[in-house]
Amino acid sequence: MRKFLVIQTASIGDVILSTSLLEELHYNFPQEKIDMLVKKGNESLFDEHPFIGEKYIWDKEKKKKYRNLFKLIKKVRKTNYEYVININRFFSSGLITALSNSKIKIGFKKNPLSRFFDQKIEHLISHHSFIHEIERNYQLIANICEDSTADVLPPKLYPNKKAIQRIDSLNITETYYTISPSSLWKTKEFHTKGWIEFLNAAPKDCTIFLLGGKSDDYLCKEIKNGLIDKKCIILAGELSLLASAQLMKNAKMNFTNDSAPLHLCSSVNAPITSIFCSTVPAFGFTPLSRDSKIVQTNKNLSCRPCGLHGYNKCPKKHFLCSKTIDINQLIDRL
């Protein structure tokens, strides 16, 4: 029996996108063991997952970060995996892969330790030509998945019973929308006044749910305080990732930035409107739900994109990539 370990220790959005690769592996090897290695905080995405076996969790707490890393490597080595597939491009994941004691080690050439991999794949991102990140990830398993699904599979998550019950407990009977207004990178966020102006155009007989983590509570409150005669409920920090996905699944529409909630929507085929500010769709992190639309500025800005991830502040100090977006594009999606 083959044993697979897939490593993705990056952010939530990257881990969600990696689930497409997991689906492809499972499609080709339905009876095989597939384990997952993620950083602490992202393991809940795989709670009660139907075909994921063991979950390795790397606790990156500063004082014990490297002690925990080597404990993890020791544990991985004991399993004697046939395949270790490293989606991540950082040194730490490369070290896990290089020391994994697996028969075949696969990863991207950009990883600093890729010289110790058996198979090394190019990972190319350009704002001039479009390749979805999922397609880039697929290249890692092209040589071992002979029976392809032909199409690029969207990411897929499986909200568990606890997540479903949590959303059922909200007793939602009316039409509702979810808004995920924040991002890890501030220049990826649609500006606050824009969210307020847009949401004030929403129907009065609907409910607006503001989503995010605990740290997003202040932003959500600022948006809610700017709304006039709207039923708005802040759920930032109150839902698990799987519960958030379950809520998005049955929303009339979900509005996100170019950030993790975008991929949560794709993972349950939820309708989505995604706003791209400092980043561009050509980077390959676009939504894959059947009902999806990208909203961005119509201005030809020489400074956009300003980087792959964005910044905490606009380098030009004008943030035109966000402020010149026509909110009628969002209103049309209501």
Secondary structure, DSSP 8 states (H G I E B T S, - for coil): --EEEEE--S-HHHHHHHHHHHHHHHHH-TTSEEEEEEETTSGGGGTT-SSEEEEEEE---GGGHHHHHHHHHHHHHHH--SEEEE---SHHHHHHHHTS--SEEEEETTSTTGGG-SEEE-----SSS---HHHHHHTTTTTT--S--SS---------HHHHHHHHTT---S-EEEEE---SSGGGS--HHHHHHHHTTS-TTSEEEE---GGGHHHHHHHHHT-SS-EEEE-TTTS-HHHHHHHHHT-SEEEEESSHHHHHHHHTT--EEEEESSS-GGGS----SSSEEEEE--S--TT-S--SS--SS-TTSS-HHHHT--THHHHTT-
